[in-house]
């Protein structure tokens, strides 16, 4: 799921080196992050990964199987996270050129904190939402 979704994002960003594509499978089972899946017809079609930081919850990744794009699934996962985690501050990062993701986060009231160039040369944005 992560690989096929991030391949689409890498293409959208024009990235030749995209770290999420080289994340080993073992890392998912050993990392302390929370994962929430979304199923349709008993098939996992989307996942949101959250990292609990000192003063906030960071949405580490949000991936949707490309065959299920544009069905509101990412929106449902964000709604779930905001409603079910008793946290006052959420953060998220995405590629500056990832218009669909930026539009989604902004529709939930996430505010742009900064724009920066990541180590791989990808222009990124960081958002924050206070509840």
C-alpha positions in Angstrom: 0.0 0.0 0.0 2.7 2.5 1.0 4.8 1.7 -2.0 2.1 2.1 -4.7 0.7 5.3 -3.1 4.1 6.9 -2.6 5.2 6.0 -6.2 2.3 8.3 -7.4 3.4 11.1 -5.0 7.0 10.8 -6.1 5.9 11.2 -9.7 3.7 14.2 -8.8 6.6 15.9 -7.1 9.1 15.0 -9.8 11.3 13.3 -7.2 14.0 10.9 -8.3 15.0 10.1 -4.7 11.9 9.7 -2.5 12.7 8.2 1.0 9.3 6.7 1.7 9.8 4.4 -1.3 12.9 2.9 0.3 11.4 2.3 3.7 11.9 -1.4 4.6 8.8 -3.5 5.5 10.4 -4.5 8.8 10.3 -0.9 9.9 6.5 -0.8 9.9 6.3 -3.7 12.4 8.9 -2.4 14.7 8.2 1.3 14.8 6.2 2.7 17.8 3.8 4.7 15.6 0.0 4.2 15.6 -1.6 2.9 12.3 -5.2 3.1 11.4 -6.5 1.3 8.3 -9.5 1.8 6.1 -11.2 -1.2 4.5 -13.6 -1.6 1.7 -15.1 -5.0 1.0 -12.7 -6.6 3.4 -9.7 -5.1 1.6 -7.2 -2.6 3.1 -7.3 0.4 0.8 -5.8 3.2 3.0 -3.6 3.7 6.1 -2.8 6.7 8.2 0.3 6.6 10.4 0.7 8.8 13.5 3.7 9.6 15.5 3.2 10.8 19.1 5.6 13.7 19.6 6.3 15.6 22.9 3.6 18.2 22.4 1.7 17.0 19.4 0.6 14.2 17.2 2.3 14.1 13.8 0.5 12.6 10.9 3.6 10.7 9.6 1.9 9.3 6.5 -1.4 9.0 4.8 -1.7 6.6 1.9 -4.5 5.5 -0.3 -4.4 2.8 -2.9 -4.5 4.7 -6.2 -7.4 2.5 -7.4 -9.4 4.2 -4.6 -8.3 7.8 -5.1 -11.0 10.5 -5.1 -13.5 8.6 -3.0 -13.1 10.7 0.2 -11.2 8.0 2.1 -8.3 10.2 3.1 -10.8 12.7 4.4 -12.5 10.0 6.5 -9.1 9.0 8.0 -8.3 12.5 8.9 -11.7 13.0 10.5 -11.1 9.8 12.5 -7.7 10.9 13.8 -9.0 14.4 14.8 -12.0 12.9 16.6 -10.4 9.9 18.3 -7.0 11.2 19.5 -7.2 13.4 22.7 -4.5 15.7 21.4 -4.6 19.5 21.1 -2.1 19.9 18.3 -1.6 18.0 15.1 1.2 18.4 12.5 1.7 17.0 9.0 4.2 17.5 6.2 3.8 16.9 2.4 5.4 17.9 -0.8 4.7 21.5 -1.8 3.6 20.4 -5.2 1.2 17.8 -3.8 -1.9 19.9 -4.4 -4.5 17.2 -3.4 -2.9 16.6 0.0 -2.4 20.3 0.7 -6.1 21.0 -0.2 -7.2 18.2 2.1 -5.2 19.4 5.1 -6.2 23.1 4.5 -9.9 22.0 4.4 -9.5 20.8 8.0 -8.0 24.1 9.1 -4.3 23.1 9.1 -2.2 26.2 8.9 1.0 26.5 6.9 3.9 26.8 9.3 6.9 26.6 6.9 8.2 25.7 3.5 11.6 24.1 3.2 13.8 22.0 1.0 14.3 18.5 2.3 17.6 16.7 2.1 16.6 15.0 -1.1 15.9 18.4 -2.8 12.1 18.1 -2.5 10.3 21.3 -1.6 8.1 20.5 1.4 5.5 22.2 3.5 4.7 21.7 7.2 1.2 22.3 8.6 -0.2 22.6 12.1 -3.7 22.4 13.5 -4.7 23.5 17.1 -7.9 22.1 18.6 
